C-alpha cells in the first residue's frame, strides 16, 4: 500500500489493511485525530470506546476500537525507533478497500462487505524555541 506522503521529520508508521469496518466512519474519526498529539488522540479514542465522549452524537465503537489498535501498534513502532514520545503528532487517513461481495443465488442478489484500509503515521515535531531561550550559535551581547 502506498503512503499518502513521506514526511521530512522522523516518523513511525502502521497500516491496517482489509479491515471490516465502515469507511465513512473511519474517515470521520481519522479527520478528528489528525494533527493531535499522540497521548491526546489515544485518550480521545479511549473515551469514544468507553462512551465518555462522542462525535456528532455517535460513538463509532467498532471503527474506534480498530483505529485504536492500529494507533497502539504505531506507538510501539515509535518506541522501537527511539522517537521522542512527547512530541509525536498523529497523521491518520482511511481509504476504501477492495469490494468483497457475498453472493446469493444469482449474481444480482447478495451484499457488499465494508472493507477499509487505514494508515497511521506518528511524526516527530521539533520543539518550539521560546523568545527568551538562548539558541546555540547566538551571543547575548
KEKE-3310 file (N, C-alpha, C; in steps of 0.2 Angstrom, whole numbers, plus 5000, padded with zeros to 4 digits):
npx = (5004:5003:5010:5002:5010:5027:5035:5046:5052:5057:5048:5036:5026:5011:5000:4983:4976:4963:4952:4937:4927:4917:4920:4916:4914:4927:4934:4929:4933:4947:4949:4946:4956:4968:4982:4982:4991:5000:4996:4985:4976:4975:4969:4957:4951:4950:4940:4930:4927:4924:4912:4912:4914:4909:4906:4898:4886:4887:4896:4904:4909:4914:4923:4931:4938:4946:4954:4961:4968:4977:4983:4990:4999:5007:5012:5020:5029:5035:5041:5051:5059:5065:5059:5055:5043:5034:5033:5026:5015:5000:4996:4983:4974:4960:4955:4945:4944:4946:4932:4921:4910:4896:4888:4872:4861:4858:4868:4864:4859:4863:4876:4887:4902:4909:4925:4940:4955:4968:4979:4992:5002:5015:5022:5037:5038:5048:5054:5047:5055:5057:5055:5064:5073:5090:5098:5109:5124:5121:5125:5123:5125)
npy = (4994:5011:5026:5041:5052:5056:5061:5074:5075:5063:5048:5036:5022:5013:5001:4997:4984:4979:4979:4976:4987:5002:5013:5026:5030:5028:5038:5049:5048:5048:5061:5068:5065:5068:5078:5079:5077:5062:5056:5063:5060:5046:5046:5052:5043:5032:5037:5038:5024:5020:5027:5040:5051:5059:5060:5070:5066:5052:5036:5027:5014:5002:5005:5014:5006:4998:5007:5012:5001:5000:5012:5010:5000:5008:5016:5008:5005:5017:5018:5008:5013:5024:5037:5053:5052:5062:5072:5068:5068:5064:5058:5052:5042:5036:5024:5018:5000:4985:4978:4966:4954:4946:4932:4928:4916:4922:4932:4945:4946:4948:4954:4968:4969:4979:4986:4992:5002:5008:5020:5025:5037:5043:5057:5065:5080:5095:5103:5119:5134:5146:5164:5170:5160:5155:5152:5140:5146:5159:5175:5184:5198)
npz = (5000:4996:5004:5010:5010:5012:5026:5031:5043:5057:5058:5063:5057:5053:5047:5043:5035:5024:5033:5042:5043:5044:5030:5029:5043:5048:5041:5046:5060:5058:5053:5064:5073:5067:5067:5081:5096:5101:5114:5117:5106:5108:5121:5118:5109:5117:5126:5117:5115:5128:5129:5134:5128:5112:5094:5085:5091:5090:5094:5086:5089:5084:5073:5080:5090:5082:5075:5086:5090:5079:5081:5093:5089:5080:5090:5097:5087:5086:5098:5097:5087:5094:5095:5101:5113:5118:5108:5097:5083:5077:5061:5052:5040:5031:5019:5005:5004:4995:4985:4992:4988:4995:4988:4983:4977:4963:4952:4954:4967:4984:4995:4999:5007:5020:5018:5023:5022:5033:5037:5048:5054:5065:5068:5072:5079:5080:5095:5100:5100:5113:5114:5124:5126:5125:5110:5102:5096:5095:5102:5117:5117)
capx = (5000:5007:5008:4999:5015:5033:5037:5053:5054:5057:5041:5034:5020:5007:4994:4978:4974:4957:4948:4930:4924:4914:4925:4914:4915:4934:4936:4927:4937:4954:4950:4946:4963:4974:4985:4983:4997:4999:4993:4978:4972:4974:4964:4951:4949:4948:4934:4924:4926:4920:4906:4913:4915:4905:4907:4891:4881:4889:4902:4908:4913:4918:4929:4936:4942:4951:4959:4965:4973:4982:4987:4994:5004:5011:5015:5025:5034:5039:5046:5057:5063:5068:5057:5053:5035:5030:5032:5023:5009:4996:4993:4979:4970:4957:4953:4941:4947:4943:4925:4920:4903:4893:4884:4866:4858:4860:4873:4861:4857:4869:4878:4894:4905:4913:4932:4944:4962:4969:4986:4993:5009:5017:5028:5041:5038:5053:5051:5047:5060:5054:5059:5069:5078:5096:5099:5116:5127:5120:5128:5119:5129)
capy = (5000:5017:5030:5047:5056:5054:5067:5076:5073:5056:5046:5029:5021:5007:5001:4992:4983:4975:4979:4975:4992:5007:5018:5033:5031:5028:5044:5054:5048:5050:5068:5071:5064:5071:5084:5079:5074:5055:5055:5066:5056:5040:5047:5053:5036:5028:5040:5036:5017:5020:5032:5046:5057:5057:5064:5072:5062:5045:5034:5024:5010:4996:5008:5017:5000:4996:5013:5012:4995:5002:5018:5007:4997:5013:5019:5003:5006:5023:5017:5004:5018:5028:5043:5057:5051:5068:5077:5064:5071:5059:5058:5046:5043:5030:5023:5012:4994:4981:4976:4959:4953:4939:4930:4924:4913:4924:4937:4952:4946:4947:4961:4970:4969:4985:4985:4999:5002:5013:5022:5030:5039:5047:5062:5069:5088:5098:5108:5126:5138:5152:5170:5171:5155:5156:5147:5139:5149:5166:5178:5189:5204)
capz = (5000:4995:5009:5007:5009:5016:5030:5031:5050:5059:5059:5063:5053:5054:5042:5044:5028:5023:5040:5041:5047:5039:5028:5031:5050:5049:5038:5051:5066:5056:5052:5070:5077:5063:5070:5088:5099:5102:5120:5116:5102:5112:5126:5114:5106:5123:5128:5112:5116:5134:5128:5138:5123:5106:5088:5082:5094:5089:5097:5081:5093:5080:5070:5085:5093:5077:5074:5092:5089:5074:5084:5098:5085:5078:5096:5099:5082:5088:5104:5095:5083:5099:5094:5107:5113:5120:5103:5091:5081:5073:5054:5051:5034:5029:5012:5004:5002:4989:4986:4993:4988:4997:4983:4985:4972:4956:4953:4956:4974:4989:4999:4998:5013:5021:5019:5024:5023:5037:5038:5053:5055:5071:5065:5077:5078:5084:5100:5098:5104:5116:5113:5129:5126:5121:5105:5101:5090:5095:5108:5121:5118)
cpx = (5004:5005:5006:5005:5021:5035:5044:5056:5054:5050:5041:5027:5017:5001:4989:4975:4968:4953:4941:4926:4922:4920:4923:4915:4923:4937:4935:4931:4944:4954:4950:4953:4969:4976:4986:4989:4995:4994:4986:4974:4971:4969:4957:4947:4946:4941:4928:4922:4922:4914:4906:4913:4911:4907:4900:4886:4882:4895:4907:4912:4917:4924:4934:4941:4947:4956:4963:4970:4979:4987:4992:5000:5009:5015:5021:5031:5039:5044:5052:5062:5067:5066:5055:5045:5031:5029:5029:5016:5006:4994:4989:4974:4966:4955:4949:4945:4944:4936:4924:4912:4901:4887:4878:4862:4860:4865:4870:4860:4864:4870:4885:4897:4909:4920:4936:4951:4964:4977:4987:5000:5010:5023:5031:5041:5044:5050:5052:5051:5057:5058:5065:5074:5084:5098:5106:5118:5125:5122:5123:5123:5125)
cpy = (5006:5022:5037:5052:5054:5061:5068:5074:5066:5054:5038:5028:5014:5007:4995:4990:4978:4974:4980:4981:4997:5012:5025:5034:5032:5035:5050:5054:5050:5057:5071:5071:5066:5077:5084:5076:5067:5054:5058:5062:5049:5040:5048:5047:5032:5030:5038:5029:5016:5024:5037:5052:5054:5062:5064:5067:5054:5043:5030:5018:5005:5000:5011:5012:4998:5001:5013:5007:4997:5008:5015:5004:5002:5016:5014:5003:5012:5022:5013:5008:5023:5036:5046:5056:5057:5073:5073:5067:5066:5062:5052:5047:5036:5030:5017:5006:4991:4979:4969:4958:4946:4937:4926:4922:4916:4930:4944:4952:4946:4954:4962:4971:4976:4983:4991:4998:5008:5014:5027:5031:5044:5051:5066:5076:5091:5103:5115:5130:5145:5158:5171:5166:5157:5150:5146:5143:5157:5169:5183:5195:5211)
cpz = (5000:5001:5006:5006:5013:5020:5030:5038:5051:5060:5060:5060:5055:5049:5045:5037:5028:5030:5038:5045:5042:5037:5030:5038:5051:5046:5043:5057:5064:5055:5059:5074:5073:5066:5077:5090:5101:5108:5120:5112:5105:5117:5123:5112:5112:5126:5124:5114:5122:5134:5133:5134:5116:5100:5085:5084:5093:5092:5092:5084:5089:5077:5074:5088:5088:5075:5080:5092:5085:5077:5089:5095:5083:5084:5097:5093:5083:5093:5102:5091:5088:5097:5101:5108:5115:5114:5096:5089:5076:5066:5052:5044:5033:5022:5011:5001:4996:4991:4986:4993:4991:4992:4986:4978:4965:4957:4955:4963:4978:4992:4998:5005:5014:5022:5019:5025:5027:5037:5043:5054:5061:5069:5071:5075:5082:5089:5098:5103:5106:5114:5118:5129:5122:5116:5103:5095:5090:5102:5111:5122:5118)
residu = (UNK:UNK:UNK:UNK:UNK:UNK:UNK:UNK:UNK:UNK:UNK:UNK:UNK:UNK:UNK:UNK:UNK:UNK:UNK:UNK:UNK:UNK:UNK:UNK:UNK:UNK:UNK:UNK:UNK:UNK:UNK:UNK:UNK:UNK:UNK:UNK:UNK:UNK:UNK:UNK:UNK:UNK:UNK:UNK:UNK:UNK:UNK:UNK:UNK:UNK:UNK:UNK:UNK:UNK:UNK:UNK:UNK:UNK:UNK:UNK:UNK:UNK:UNK:UNK:UNK:UNK:UNK:UNK:UNK:UNK:UNK:UNK:UNK:UNK:UNK:UNK:UNK:UNK:UNK:UNK:UNK:UNK:UNK:UNK:UNK:UNK:UNK:UNK:UNK:UNK:UNK:UNK:UNK:UNK:UNK:UNK:UNK:UNK:UNK:UNK:UNK:UNK:UNK:UNK:UNK:UNK:UNK:UNK:UNK:UNK:UNK:UNK:UNK:UNK:UNK:UNK:UNK:UNK:UNK:UNK:UNK:UNK:UNK:UNK:UNK:UNK:UNK:UNK:UNK:UNK:UNK:UNK:UNK:UNK:UNK:UNK:UNK:UNK:UNK:UNK:UNK)
# end
